[in-house]
C-alpha cells in the first residue's frame, strides 16, 4: 500500500506539472489586441479593426471585421463605441453602429460577428453615436438620438438579447454622453453639465434620484463628459469638456453621487476622456483639442488628484489628424505599460505613448514608431484593449 501510495503521489505530481505547463502555454497564447470602432459613414460598410500588440507595445494591423452600414465618423468623445468582455469562457468585443443603433458581438478567437441585436425604434445614435458599458450579465447602450439607455442580456457565444430601454435627460435637457458601470451602480453624464447614477442590481437601470449639476459646471464653461470608477467603487472620476484640463471627483461609496470636487490639472484644452491605470496611481487624460495627453497622480485612499505630467503635442497633430479621443492600455497591471490614444483624422491613427512614473514624478513620451495608421477609419474616436483592465 505504501509503494502504491508513493506511485500515485508521483503520478499526481507529474499530472499537476503537466496541467501547469498546459496552463502556462494557454496563457502565453492568449490574443493581445487593441481594437477600434472605425465608425465609417454609410457610403461604405463600417468595421472593427484588430491590431496585434507586440511585447514592446508596438501595434500591427491584423484584420478588420465588417459590422454593417451606418457609422457617422463623429459624435461625443466620451461615448465608448467599443467594449471588451473577458469573463470565464467569454472573450468578446461589442461594437455599436451609430445610425441603426445595432450592436455587434465579435468573438476574440474567431474574429467573426457572432452576435447581433437592436433596441427599440428610439434606440439609435445618428446624432452623437452609441456608447457601451457592460458586465458579465448585461450590456448597456447610450443612444444619443432620443437619449435612451438600452439594456441587453449577455448570452453565450458573444450574443446579446434586447431587454428594454429607459428615457433619460439632464437637468437642463442634455442628452446622455458618458457612461460607466461598476458593481450595481451606473454613472452617466449629460451634455449640459449634469450627472446621475442608477441602480443596475436588477439589470434595467433605476435612478438613484441623485441627479445634480457638477460643481465645475456651475462656472458655466466646464461640463462632465467622460467618466471612470475606481476598482473599489468608492469614487467616480469625471473628465470635463473645458478650456482647461479639468477633472471632477464624486464620492459614491454610499451608492449615490455626492457633490463633485474640482481639480484643475493644466491649461490644455479639454479632458473629455479619462482612464485610470490598473494600479490606480495615474489618471490618463486626453486633451482632445490640444493634441496632448496628461497624466495626473491619483490617490485612491482619498480620491484626490494632483498635477503629474503632460506629453508633447503628438506627431501629426493638425497636419494629419484633428483630435485625440479614447484611451487604452497595453498591460493590465501597474501603470498599464504603453498608453494608446485614438487620433481622429482621415485616415485616423493610434498613438503609442511610453509611461514612466517614480518618486512622485512622471513622463509621457511618444514612441519612435508612433502613430500607427488605422486606414479603415475616417473618424476614430473609440478604442479598447484585450485583455481588458480588470475593473
Phi, psi and omega in degrees: 000320180295319179298314179300319180299318179295320180296316180296318178299319179295317179298319181299319179299316180297317180298315181297320177299318179297319179295316180298317180297319179297318179298319180296319180294320179296315179300320182293333183269001181298132179299150179225111187227152156254135191235137181241146164264108189288339170053048183281130179300163194296346179296339177229161177286132179280172189203168169242127181257141179246123177249123176287147183250119178282169181300330179271006177090357181287138183263146174224128180296123181263308183196168169235147180244121182288139185232015178108191182245147174130022173287170182229356180049046181174192179114198183291136175302320191271358177280101185285103186277359176224135181223145188241136179239128169227104184210112184062236178273355183277120175227097191222154170240134177243134182225143181259152173246116196299304190293321181273339184077008180291149175235128183249138175255126184241130179283132179297322182281327183268334187053043177226154176288115181250344181223155182203138177203157173227155177269215178278181180296339178273354188267078178223168184218040180296335182286305186218020175093177180235111178276157182229146171211148186202162166232193185286348183251325185223147170246141181240137178244132176261105186264114193277345182295312181243015179051064177240155171245118179264141177251131180232133176282134177276127182243163178301155176075026179064023177267158176219157181226129180294134179254300180188177175222162176229149176270136181226161182200146174288168182297331178256018179088014182291153180272149179302139185237267179275157182203135176212152178233154176205120183058236182261013181241139171244133178241132182231157172242155175242166185280015185236011180098356181260157182224159182203154174237158182225149173270122181245022181298333178262009182098286180289131182297137175235127185300140173274005178057043179237020182300135186202156170282137179293157179300317182295326184290343182291344175280347173092358182225015178217132188222125178304137181229285177281160181208142174225162180230140181293161185300325180273001179073017184277325186229141168256133185243123184251130171265129189260144163283116192198155174288358178229179173272098185238130177232141178239146183233132177240134174281116182245021183296339178280352185094002178222161176289143170243164181307137186282149172260132187262135176234121172264115192249009179160181184250010176286153188275123174078147178211047191282347177237127180228148180207124177285143171292157181304326178272001175063023177270338181232141171250118178272137187227127173275121172272085196307321185251016173243351180069028180229170174234137177249142170242122178252148176282131180242139181246101192292339180282336182245343184077011182270157178236151172219161183297142179238262183214162181228138176288163167290167174304130184290149186300133178091357181300135183077312183286322184244337180206166192247325186222154164258150185223235192289164188238151174215165186236148178288318188242159181258010178227169176060219180276002176097000180068233179283137174262128178258140185228127176290132178243117186279115179196185180225090003281169179271179181206172178233123177278148177241117186239124178274138185246136169232136180211121181195140174059034178079012176231154179214166175214148177235114185233124180290137179297150179298333182264007179271150358273167174258128183289141166250088183294349182272353184239127173267007182187069186281124176237336189232127175227160176215176181225145172234128359290149183280164170305142188287003176216000000 
